[in-house]
């Protein structure tokens, strides 16, 4: 299933995408896409619905973040060795973990707003997974059992504030609008191998990133197991797993960064596409 939340910001309704690509309204079935909605039993009930009996949504409404009431947005840095090399950082021997503020969450096609005075805002296409049930000290072999599904995150990053104002990356990662997520939450039954998904990103029509999750240093199972050792992962938590090479900061001989008027387009196989216009604050 492809689950969505559609409508104006703060007023989103739950829905799913039918076989023809139309949105079907789920608000008569579930209150929202969050918490217990993401458990195996609840997802099984949604799969059993007669999709054609659900109200069809007309027009082209805005998509919101496909999961509501997110408690944690955890990110993994430098998880592709060639990306680590382009940023002149050592290849990690264990996952590099940082947090993005929940207030950075943004719809997949909403504007990315550059902070006042920003000169080094950058892009990062990433596979994200969404937790389906509470995870504590989960083994790698059982990790996929705790995942509800997958989505896309554009881990927008202000490099000056990430790297030049102390050691805490979260400062450069947590500006408002810096975490577009979506368009869908694709349930894990539709993604049998999360470690073999092509991914790409364009800025104003120019391809900047081309990669595949098969080159991740630490795969989805390792990451969930690792994180769940020191933090309880709750249903609806989002983990963004790192980006392939091609970020603006790594361009030689001179880095290239986002500017007002740019358009970012990105996608991952089976998970859809995002498109954001870049504006100033």
N, C-alpha and C positions, 0 to 999 in steps of 0.2 A: 504493500500500500504506500501511496504517497499522501501523507497527512499535511495539511496546511492550516494556517490561521490567516484569515483575510478580513479586510475592512480598514477603516481609518485607525490611526495609531491610538491605542488605548481602548478601542472598541472592537477588536478583532473577534471573529467567530471561528469555531472549528469547522474544518471541511476536509474532504478528500478529493483526489483527482481521479476521475473515471477513465475508462479505457480510451475514450475519445479526447481526453485532455481537458474536459470541462470540470468545473468545481461543483461538488455536491455538498450541500449544507448538512453538517453533523450536529447542529445546535439542539436538535430535538432528541438526540441520542446521548451526547456527552456535553458537559458544561464547557469544557475546554480541552486542549491538548496539554496535559500536565500531570504530574504526580501519578496517581493510581491509573490514569488513562494509559500510561505507558507500560504497565505490567503485561505479562504474557496472556493472562486470562482476559483482560480488557481488550487487548489487541486482537485476540482470537474472536471475540464477539463482533468487533468491527469488521473483521474479514468475512464473517458470516452474514453480513447485511446484504439485502438485495439493493445494490447500488442504484439501480434504475428507479427504485421507489423513493429515493432521497430527493429533496428539492434541488433543481439545477439553479446555480447562481448565474445571473445574466451579467453581461458586460465584462469588463476586465478590472476587477477590484485590486486594490493594493494588497500585496502579501506582507504580513508581519513576520517576526521571528516565529518559526514553526512550533516552538515550545513556550508555554507561558510559565510565569513564576519561577524562572531559573534561579537557583540558589548560588551556584558556582559556575564560573567560566574559567576553566583551567587550560593553560596553553603550554605547548612544548616547543622549546627553542632549538635551533641548529640540529634538526632531526633528519636532515639530508646532508651527507658528507660533502657533496659538491657545493651546497649552499654555505656550509661552514667555511669551506675554503675561500669562496668568493667574498666573504665578510672578514677574512683574515683572522678567524677564530679557530682554536683547536677543536678537533673532532671530539665530541663528548664520549666519555666512557660510561656514563649513565645519563638518564634523561635530564635535560635542563628544564626546570619547571618554573613558571611564573603565572600570575593571575591577571586577568583583565577585569576591570570593574564591570559589574552588571549594568551600570548606567551607560556603558559604551554600546550595548546591544542595539541593533538597528535592523530594520527590514532589509531584505536582500536587494531591493531596487530603490531604497531611499537614498537621499543625498548623503555624501560624505562631506562633512564640513571641516575645513582646515582651521586649526586654532589660530588666533591672532598672532602674527609674526612668524608663523611656521615656515621654515625653509627646507625641511628635510622629511616631509611626510612621504611614506612609502607604502607599497602594496605587498600582499602575501596571500596567494590562494592556498587553502588548507582543507584537508579532510577533517571533519569533526564527527565524533560519535556522541550519542545521547544515552545516558544511563536509564535503564528500565526498572531496576529494583536495587534496593540498598546494598552497597558493596563494601565489605570490610575484609581486609586481608584475603583477597581472592587469589587463587592460583591461576597461573597463565592458562592451564588446560581448561579451566572453567570460565575464563574471562568473558567469552562471547555470550555466555548465558545471561550476563548482566547488562547487555546492550539492547536498547529498544530499536535503534536504527542509526542512520547516518545522514549527514547534511554537509553543507559547504560553509566555511567561515572565511571571510576576507580579513585577515589579521592586520588591519591598517596600523601603521607604526610611525610615530614621529621620532626619527633616529637621534636628533639632538637630545631630546628629553629621555630617550631610552639609554643613550650611551655617554652623554656628556654632562649629566647632572647627578652624578653619584652612581651607585651600583645597582639600583632597583629598576629593572626593565619596566615594571608596571606603570611607571610615570609616563613613559612614551607610548604605552599601549592602551591607555584607559580614557583618552579624550572621548567626549560624546561623539556618537556615530561611528566609532572606530572598530565596531564588531558587527558588520552585516552578516547575518546568518540566514540560510534558506537557499532556495525558495521552499523546499519540502523537507519534511522528515521522512526519509525512505526507510521503511521497516527492514530489519536485517535479513528477512527471508528473500528479499529482492537483491541483496548484495552478498552473494555466497562467498566471495573472496575480497575483503576490503584491502588486501595487499596487492591488488592488481587493477588499479583504477587510474586511467589517464587523466591528467589535470593540466589546465592551461589558464593563462591570464593575458589580456590585451589592455593597453592604455592608449586611448584615442586611436584605435584601429591597428596599432602596432603590437605584434606578438612579443611579449616580454618573458613569460614563463611557459615552459613546456616540460612536463615531468610525469612521473608515475609513482604511485604509492609503493611499488615494489622495490624502490630504492631507499625507503625509510630505514634509518639506523635501528630504531626501536619500533616494532610493529604495534598494532592496536592491542593485542593480547598482553604484550609485555607492559605497555603503558598503563592499562587498566589495573593490572596486578600490582605494578609498582606504586601507583598513586593510592590505591586502596589500602596499602600498608600503613600510610601515615595520615590519611584523611578519609573520613567516611563519605563515599559518593552516594548521593541521593537521587531518586528518580527525577529526571528532568535536568540534572547537571549536564553541562556540555564540556567536552574535552576536545580541543583543537590540536592537531597532531604534528604541525610543522609544515614548512614550505620548501619546494624545490628551488633550484637556482633561478636567477633572472630578476631579483629584486633591484630596485633603483640604486640602492647604496652600493651594489656590487658592480655596477657598470664601469668599464674602463674605457678611456683614461679618466673620465669625469663622471661622477654619479649623476643620475637623473631622478628628480623627485616630482611629486604631484603638484599641480598648480590649478587655480580656479579655471574652469572651462574644460578640463580633462574629463574623459569618460572611461570608467573601468568596466571591463567585461571579463567574466571568469566562469569556469565550469569544471565539473568533474563527471566522468562517465557514470550514467545512471542516476545522477543526483541533480541534474538540471543546470541552470545558469543563473548568474546574477548580473545586474548592470546598474552602476551607480554614476551619477554626475557629481563632479567635484566642485564645491563652492567655497567661498571664504566665509569666515565667521561674521 
